[in-house]
């Protein structure tokens, strides 16, 4: 029989348990803290490198502005006719408008300076100082930014040239140069790209000469950078490395070379800033771990004495119970030992505790429910305000674009891009607010019998620009009749348009889309198919949830919030239908099927000529004279742009920005139509309308609300206040003109 293992007192077991439990935790914590500190340092390196990129971008932006000015000057008619004396005067005038320009020079291709704005015309001119950028312009025929040069005078002023080629008939004729003072660069580096005051921002020319510096510029600007800095920055376009600064301090340098100027933007920070997290973290973890180890082992040693006494009492009680005597135990701090003699009392105590916990949980649940209700109300108010605040700046932009279009000034591809992206932003705002209304059950449908084909036609028209831009082929198989439904025409159009837009987004350019509709499963089925990216099997069950999107390319060229398909499902279900998605897998296209109940009493579709209201002519008169329209909006840009657009449409327009101005215009201008912004300061649009009615009585104009709020409650309130129409920003000018046209000569004098 083997001898028993040597036993140790309980306190030693507790000390070993505490030490063995705590040591792995301390080691793991040290590893985790070290990794986190390394990640923090990497993040700091990325931030300082991003600051260098921002500085490089700011430099290139400033250089581009001067290059554009020089290029515009190079197109001078004086220079075209070789009238160099007149061109000398013109250069002088332009140079005075550029505070950072020291002088402007015109140089022939053989390096002779033909004119210099710092010297009178005809005076003897000094030779060309900086040859490298001049040679680069001769070689590339492209603008170039030269390096820092030191003047020959007593002050030895610093400057650098910006040169642009002057081309005539495909040949380089001159090189036009602006000499820039480093004061411009001092302003660039003075704009901080980091909140840390320890960081130094520097600009260095291609030859390694310091052009601007935030710390001690008087000492270092114009000096050569360190050889190691010049070597590292010439070897790659950007990076972060450790070095010794020009004043001998150990630092980390983040640099980014500008393109195409080939200057270097650098952000320098002391090494202690980036190294501090690792060092401090390890010292803190080591000290804390040692303190915890000592505290835990000491506490285990002291606490073991109390446990020993309780165990001895439990042993005595067990011995007494074995002898038939009632056990007696003193109150113990160890729960298990105390439970031996207090089972029933403990059970009752636990039951009472559970009842108190239940009551507390019920109270907490009620409090949480009330908090959730308040949060929902706050979210609704926020979304309404979000729509208003987003639409307010969008309104003058959209209106101004319409003014440019009507003037014939918006014919470039850039204007088309702006218009398209503006429509995209407006659609995102509308989708977000529609989703919020659906979630609250506040989206009302205007149901009426209709042919689904009419809604499909409008949806195809809405999605056509995107389909054409991506060069897709759309095949449709939709009968013009025999598809009767009871629904909201606008919302059904939105459903089909969202499906078409979704298919176009996720199909590579030149793909094929198919849209068909017909009888299906006792109702009406609508199918949208594509041969695009397809869907992963695990994505399909969550595809119709808000903010869920399929894989997108990095450019996200079409954008989106992931609400389109969620709106489709909600709107289809509101119509009593259902929507399903199917795909054979990634790269094999997708198919979306919408089922809607058939309505047996649907009206026949309107003829094509009746489905679209006539476009206003743009010259409106009432009773033989031009209609007078008053625009009241505290957004000056929005009011002026809308007034100009109305004036171009043939109306007589007056503008006001608050209640006193509106009342004055009402007295003097006597408008027949008043467009009132509801969100005016001090006195809102409702109050302005009421005051105008008090002044003009029966001669009051027709009032229309102009606001960024588009919820049903907002429209109902404006209607109850006597407003004839509720326009949501950004306003549709055709809708506005149609509204004024609808008033006719028999326009009522009151709203």
Secondary structure, DSSP 8 states (H G I E B T S, - for coil): ---------HHHHHHHHHHHHHHHHHHHHHHHHHHHHHHHHHHHHHHHHHHHHHHHHHHHHHHHHHHHHHHHHHT-HHHHTT-HHHHHHHHHHHHHT-TTEEEEEEEETTS-EEEETTS-TTS-----S--HHHHHHHHH-S-EEEEEEE-SSSS--EEEEEEEEEEETTEEEEEEEEEEETHHHHHHHHS-SSS-TT-EEEEE-TTSBEEEESSSHHHHTTSB--HHHHHHHHHSSEEEEEEE-TTS-EEEEEEEE-TTT--EEEEEEEHHHHHHHHHHHHHHHHHHHHHHHHHHHHHHHHHHHHHHHHHHHHHHHHHHHHTT--------SSHHHHHTT-HHHHHHHHHHHHHHHHHHHHHHHHHHHHHHHHHHHHHHHHHHHHHHHHHHHHHHHHHHHHHHHHTT---SHHHHHHHHHHHHHHHHHHHHHHHHHHHHT------EEEEHHHHHHHHHHHHHHHHHHTT-EEEEEE-SSS-EEEE-HHHHHHHHHHHHHHHHHTS-TT-EEEEEEEEETTEEEEEEEESSS---HHHHTTTTSTT------TT-TT---S-HHHHHHHHHHHTT-EEEEE-SSTTS-EEEEEEE---TT------GGGSS-----S--EETTEE-EEEEE-S-HHHHHHHHHHHHHTT-EEEEESSHHHHHHHHHHH--SEEEEETT-SSS-HHHHHHHHHHHHGGG--EEEEEES--SHHHHHHHHHTT-SEEEESS--HHHHHHHHHHH-TT--S--
